[in-house]
C-alpha cells in the first residue's frame, strides 16, 4: 500500500516539469517582489513616526478604495446581468457593458439593446422578404397545397 502512494506522489511530481527558462522566470519574479518589499520597508524605516503613520494610512485607504471599487463593479455586473435577462438579451453581451459608473452601465446596456433589436429586426426582415421557396416536384400536384389555395 505504501508503494502505491509513493508511486502516485512520484507520478504527480513528474507531471510538473519546468524548463530552466521557466524556473529562471519564476525566480526572477519572486526576487523582484522581495526587492520591492525591501525598498518599501527601507523607505518606511527612514520616515519619522508621523510620516510613517500618514504613509501607512494612505496605503490602507488605497487598498480599501480598491476593494470598494471591485465590489461596485461586481454589483454593476449583477445589475447589468439582470437588465440583460430582462431585455431577453444573451448574457455573453455582458463583456460589452461599460462598468465605469452606473450611468455609463445603463447607457451601454440601452445601446446594446437597441443595436441587438435592430440587428434581429433586420435579419427577420431579410428572411421574410426573401423569395418563397420553389418546389422542385415539377408539374406534380399536391392535394394539400391545392386545398389551401382554393
C-alpha positions, 0 to 999 in steps of 0.5 A: 500500500505504501508503494502505491502512494509513493508511486502516485506522489512520484507520478504527480511530481513528474507531471510538473516539469519546468524548463530552466527558462521557466524556473529562471522566470519564476525566480526572477519574479519572486526576487523582484517582489522581495526587492520591492518589499525591501525598498518599501520597508527601507523607505518606511524605516527612514520616515519619522513616526508621523510620516510613517503613520500618514504613509501607512494610512494612505496605503490602507485607504488605497487598498480599501478604495480598491476593494470598494471599487471591485465590489461596485463593479461586481454589483454593476455586473449583477445589475447589468446581468439582470437588465440583460435577462430582462431585455431577453438579451444573451448574457455573453453581451455582458463583456460589452457593458461599460462598468465605469459608473452606473450611468455609463452601465445603463447607457451601454446596456440601452445601446446594446439593446437597441443595436441587438433589436435592430440587428434581429429586426433586420435579419427577420426582415431579410428572411421574410422578404426573401423569395418563397421557396420553389418546389422542385416536384415539377408539374406534380400536384399536391392535394394539400397545397391545392386545398389551401389555395382554393 
